[in-house]
Amino acid sequence: MKKVVIIGAGLGGLAAGIQLQHEGYHVTIVEKNAHAGGKMMPVKIGDYSFDFGPNTITMPDVFRKVLSNVGESLDDYIEFVRLDHHTKNVFYSGDSFIQSTSPDAVIKQLADLDPTAAQTYWDYLKEVQRLYKQSEHGFFHRTFQSWLDYLSPSLTKAFFSVRPLETMNHFHSRYFKNKEILQVFNRYATYIGSSPYKTPATFSMIGYLEMTEGVFTIKGGNPNLAQAFVEVFKKLGGSLHLEQEVSQVIVRDQTAAGVQLASGMEVPADTVIINGDFITATKQLISEELRPSLPNKKLDSYEPSISAFVILAGLKKYQQDIHHHQVFFPEDYKREFSDIFEKNQLPEDPTVYICHSAYTDRSISKGSNLFILVNAPAVNMKSGEEIDRYKNKIYDRLEKEGIDIRENLEVEKVYTPDSIAHLFHAYKGALYGVSSHKKSDAFLRPRNKSKDIKALYYVGGTTHPGGGSPMVTLSGLNVAKKIIFNDKA
């Protein structure tokens, strides 16, 4: 029986572990934190429960596939709840716009806010559907090693058909003339930690799923998805070890041979999978001389994606006017990305996103459990005074919007880019690894299979096919399939 060690119990690692364990491998997953699920982390503060993230769930069939592949049904473990009218967007002007899976509901709002868009919305839906279908067929279920992989006639045609040379903002400007409505659709770039003014229009496909299939949440909290994966993995005989940090990947004759834990204990393996930040894990776990194609200088040259300044705020008075997903936009949206990516500073006037899961499921938490997120660069914020100042800036902004934070605040916890970097070993605190501004980084994510070390693989949001919980899960499925195929060949 071949042994596999997976470093990290995020969704990608769990998905890979389930497939491999079912195929007869002996799989051990080692996780440094006290929970499985990676950033899909439950947080309990007093009587308040929060989901750290990801807050927006799409493509539920990807998660179902993880279990259906091994003869299980995910619906036996969790319940998906569809949010048809899923996000309320509030603009600087005072106008608001609710995103919905109902085109008629969207067009009715656009007729008042952006009459041109009301006429072109169906055309926009058709185009983003085309972008999504092309991407799903051509890219989601493959691993790419170099630009040469795009040179088959079918893939070359698919690549150039998904608008790789146009920016998201330029593409959306074809359909939306109201600058505030344009902000709503441009915000999809932040789902992959990037700027809409630099990200390829290809990634406009992200919105297709929300506009047609809908946004989902999971009854009892999104971390229940990770727990369902854990339950099935253990049921199949897999071993999961929490609060065990890996100090290095053991390499013999340029082949991965297991891992060494921080305790000094060695766990032998025939194959090693790293489910963690590609850059941080590679630098920390593999000696530089063993990876000539990835020297530290090259790893340090990657532009990190967006990080975040996060506040978990428990309000004793239930806030019935805050939707499950609610966004407050600034007057100058473009300036926010200039602050983050060009000036490397916290936005002076940020977009504020709130996830209020108690809006949909009151049983989850006491009062209102507000997950408040502001996009941030990968910066050091080790001064308590600096953290308090920025937290109060956000509170001031929300109180101007009519949300009585301080008056009702009972519990709170703040996460900065530094704490995110420490908690998840994230490169400079980046939530999505590498940004998608360069074409090479957008379409050639770090590879799933090591070029230098045999039997070493990577899964997760920093590798192909990209960030977001469905893509992370697909990376685990893709890598498991590749390992099984190679071993049978």
N, C-alpha and C positions, 0 to 999 in steps of 0.2 A: 504494500500500500504506500503510494507516494505521499510525502508530507509537504504541506504548504503552510507557511507562516504569513499572516497578513498583519501589517503594522497599521493600526488605526481601525476603529469600529464605526466609521461613518457609513452612510448609505451605500457608497460604492464598495467599500470593503465587505460589508454585510451581504450585499447582493452577490459579489464574487464568491464569498465563502459558502453561501447557501448552494449555489450551482455546483461548486467543486466538491463539497461534502456529499451531495446527492450522487455525484458521479463516482464515488468510491475513494476520493482522496481523504487523507486525515488532515483536517484544517484546524489550525490554532490562530485565533485573533487576539492580538495584544493591544490594549488601549491604555493610554496614559491617564485619561480622565476617569472620573467615577461613574460616568454615564456612557452609554452607547448612542450613536446617532450623530456624532460630530457637532456641527453648529445647530442641529435640531435638538437643542438642549432644553430640558425642563428646568425652570427656576421657581422655587417656592420661598416666599418671604412672608412669614406669619400666615395669615389666612388668604394671601393672594398668590395665585399661580400664573406664571407667564411662560410663553413659548419664546425662547430667544430667537429662533429662526430655523429654517426659512418659514416665513409667514404665509406666503402665497404658494398654494399647491396647484399645479396643473398636470395634465397627462396622467391621470390615475391609472390608466391601463398599463403604463410602464411598470408601476409598482406591483400591480396585479400579476404581471408576467413573471416577476421574480419568484412568486410562489406557485403560480400555475405550472411553471417549468418543472417543478418538483412534486407535482400532484397535490398541492394545497390550494386553498382559496383564501385570498386576503380578506374577502368580505366576511369570513368566519372570525376574523380577529379584530377588525376595525370597521368603522362606518364613515364613509365619505359624505360630507354635507356640501351640496353645491350652492354657491352664492351667485345668483343670477344678476343681481344689481350689486356689484361687488365693491366698488371704490368710489367714494365721494371726493371730488377734487374741488378745493376752495381757492379762488384766485385773489390776487392783490386788489383787483377792482371791486371785489365783493360778490361777483358772480360765482356760481358753482355748476358743476357738471358731473353727473353720475354715470360711470361706465357700466354697461349692461351687455348681456348676451342677446338682448332683443334689439335688432337693427332699427325697428320702428321707434323704440324708446330713445335710442341714440339720435336718430334723425330728427325726432320731435324737438329735442333739446338743441341740436345744431341749427334748426330752422330759425331759432331766436338768436343764437350766439355766433354762428358762422354759416350763413345761408349758402355760400359756395360749397362748403363741406357737406351740407345736407344733400346737395345734388350729386356729389362725387363719392359719397360714403360707400355705396354698393361697389363702385369701381375699385375703391381702396380695399375693401374686403376681398374682392376677387384677386387682387394683386398680392396681398400678403398671404392669402391661401396658396397661391402659386409658389411664392417664395418658401413657404413652409413645406409644401409637398416635395419640391425639388430638393430641399435640404434634408428632409426625412429620408428620401429615397437614396440620395447620393452620398450623404456624409454622416448621418447619425450612427449608423451601424458598422462603420468602417474604422480602421486605425490607419493614420497617415504617417509615413516616415519622412518624406521629403516632397518637394514640389513635383518630383518625377511621378508620384502617385496620382497626380492630377492629369497626366498626359495621355491617358486612354481617351479615345474620341468621345465616349459617352460622358466621362467625368469632366473633360474640358468644356464640353457644351453645357453641362449642368453648372459648373463653376461660374462661367461668364453669364449665365442666365439669372443668377441670384444677386445682381447689382453689387459686385464686390468693389467697384471703383467709385461708387457714389456714396456720399455720407447719408446717415439716417435723417439728419435735419433737412438736407436738400431734397431727399425723397418725400418726406412728409410735407414739405412746403408746396409740393405739387397739388396736394389735396386739401390742406388746412390753411386758411388765410388769417384766421383770428390767432394772434400770437399766444393767447392763453390756452386755447384748445391745442395748439401746436405743442405746448409744453407737456400736455397729458400724454401724447403719443411719443414724444421724444424721450420721456422718462423711461421707456423700455430699455434704453441704453444702460441705465443704472442697474438693471437686472443682471448684467454681466460686468458691472463695476467700471463702466466706461462713459465717455462723453458722447452725446448724440452729434456733436459737431465734428467728431473725428471717426466715430465708429461706422463701419460699412453698413449701407442700407439693408444688406442681407438680414441683419438682426432685427429688422422691423417685423420679421416673422414671429417673434416672441409674442406679440400682441394678438396674433391670430387665434391662439388657443383661448385666451381670455375672452375674446370677442365672440367666439363661436361655441366652444365646449364649456366655457365658464371657469371660474375660480372656485377651488375647493378648500375646505378646512376639514379637520378630522375630529369627530365627536370625542370630547374629553381632552383634546389637545393634540397638536401635530406630532409631538414626540411619541405618541402611541404607534405611529408607523414604524419607527425604529425598534420599538419594543416588540412589535409583531415579527419583524425580521429576526430579532434575537431569539424569540421563542421558537421559531421554526428552525433556525440554525442549530440550537441546542437539541431540539427534538430529533434532528437528523444525526446527532452525535458529535457536533462541532464543539470545540473548546473556546470559551471566551474568558479572558483574564483582564479585568479592569484594574486601574491604578497600577499599571506595570509599564514603565517607560523603557523604550528601546534606546540603547546608547550607540549601537552600530550594526550595520549589516555585515555578516561574516562572508568574506569572499575568499575562495580558494581556486587557484588556476583560472582567474577571471570568470568564475561562476559563483552565483549566490548560493551559500551553503547553510543559511540560517541567520539568526540574530542573537546579539548579546544584549541582555537587559541591564539596566542601570545597577541592579543588584550584583552583577557579575555573572549571573546564570546564563548559560547558552541554550538556545532552543534550535536544534538542527532542523534543516528542511531541504527538500529537493528544489523548491521554488519559493521565492519571496515576493510578496506584493506590498508595495507602499501605498497606503491609502492616507495620504496627507499632503501638505503643501509641497509641490514638486521642488521648488528652489530650496526651501529650508531643510527638507528631509535629505535632499541630495548633498547639501553642504555639510550637514551635521552627522549623517549616518554613513557616508562613503568617503574614504580618503581620496584626496584630489588626484593622486597619481594613478588611481584605479579607474578614473573617468576622463581620459584625455579629450573626449569630444565635449565635455562639460566642465571646463576649468572654472574656478570661482569668478574670474573676470567676466566670463560669458554669463554666468548666472546672475551676477550683480548688474548686468547691463539691461535686464528686463525691466520694463516700466510696470510698477505695481498698479493693480486696480484700485478702485475706491475702497477705503476703509469706512469706519463708522464711529460716530459718537452716539451712544445708546443710553437712554434712561428707562429703567423700569419703574413706573410710578403707580402705586396702588392708591386709588382715591376712594374714600369711604362712601361718598355719594355717587350713586350710579349715574353715569353720563349718557342719557338716552339719545342725545343728539350726535354722538360720535359713532360713526359707522364702523363695521368690522375693519375696513380699510379706509383710511382718510388721509388726504394729502393737502398740505397748505403750501402753495407756491409763492415764491418771492416776486417782486416787481421785475427784476432783471435775472432771468434764469441762466442766460449765457455767462454772466459774471460768476455764478457759482462754480462752474467748471473751470473758468480761468483761475479762480482762487485755489481750487484743488490741484489742478494739474500743471499750471504754469507758475503760480506763486507758492505752491506747496504750503498753503495756510488754510485754517478753518474758514469756511464761507462767512463773510460778513453778514449776509442776508440769506440764510439757507432755506432750502425746501425741507419741510418737516413732515415726516411720514409717521402715522400712528396705526398700530394694529391693536384693535380692541376686541379680542376674541370673546369676551363676556357679552358682547352685543348679540352674538349668535347663540351662545351657550352660557346662560346665567349660572349654571351649576359648576362651571370651571373655577370660579373665583369669587371671593367677596367683592362687593362694590364694582369698581371699574379697574381692570388690569391693563394699563396703557403701556405698550411697548413703543417707545418714542425713538425714532432713528433720524439722524442727520448725516448726510454724506460727508465724509472727511478724507483728507489725504493721509498718507502713512506718516504721521508726525508723532514726536514724543510729547506727551502731556503728563509729566510726572509731578508737576506742581499742583497741590490741592487747591491753591488759590486760582490757578488758571482753569482747572476743571469746574470749580464752583462758579466762576464768572461766566463760562460758556453755558453751563447748565441753566443759570438764571436768565441768560439771554433767550434761551429757548422757552423757559417758563413765561417770561415777559411777552414773548411773541404769541404764545397760546392763550394767555389771559386777555390779550387784545382781541383774540378771536372768540372770546366769550367762554373759555374753558377755565374754570376756577381751580387751578392746580394747587397753589399753596394753601388755600383755605381748606381743601379737602384731602391734602396729602397725608397719608398714614405711614406708608413705607416707600422707600426708593433705593435703587442701586444703579450705579453708573459704570458703564464700560467705555473705555477709550481705545484708540488704536493700539496703545501699548498693552492693555490688558487682553485685547483680542489676539495680539501677536503671541503673548505668553500662553494664553489658554489653549489656543489651537495650533501653536507653532506656525502661525501664518506669516508669510514673508512681509515684513514691515507692517503687519496688521492688515494687509490686504484681504478682503473677504473673498475675492474671486481669483486670487493668484495674479496672473498677468493681464494687463489691460488689452483691449481689442483695437487699439488705435493703429498699430502697424498692421499691414496686410499679412505679414508673415506670422504675427502673433494671433491675429484674428482667425486665420484659416489653417495655420500649422501650430496648433497648441503643442506643448511639450509632449513627446511621444509616449505611448503606453508601454512600450518595451524598450529597455535599456539598449543603447547601441554598443556600449562598452562591456557590459557584464551579462553573461548568459543567465537565464532563469530568473531575471529580475524585471518586475513589471510595476507600472504605476496606474492607479485609478484615482478618481476624485475630480473636483471642479477645476483644478489647475492643469489637467491633462485633457486630451480629446475625449468626448466631443465638446466639453466646456462646462460652465457653471450652471447652477440651478439644480434643484433636487432631482428632476427627471433625467437631466444629462449626466449627473453624477452617478445615478443608478445605472444608466445605460453603459457608462464606462466600466462598471463592475461586470455587467453581463457580457460586454464585448471581450474583456480580458479573460474572463473565465472560459468563454467559447474558444478563444485563441489557444489557451493553454491545453484544453481538452483535445482540440484538433491536432496540435503539434505532438502531443504525447501518443495519439493514436496513429499518426502518420508513419 
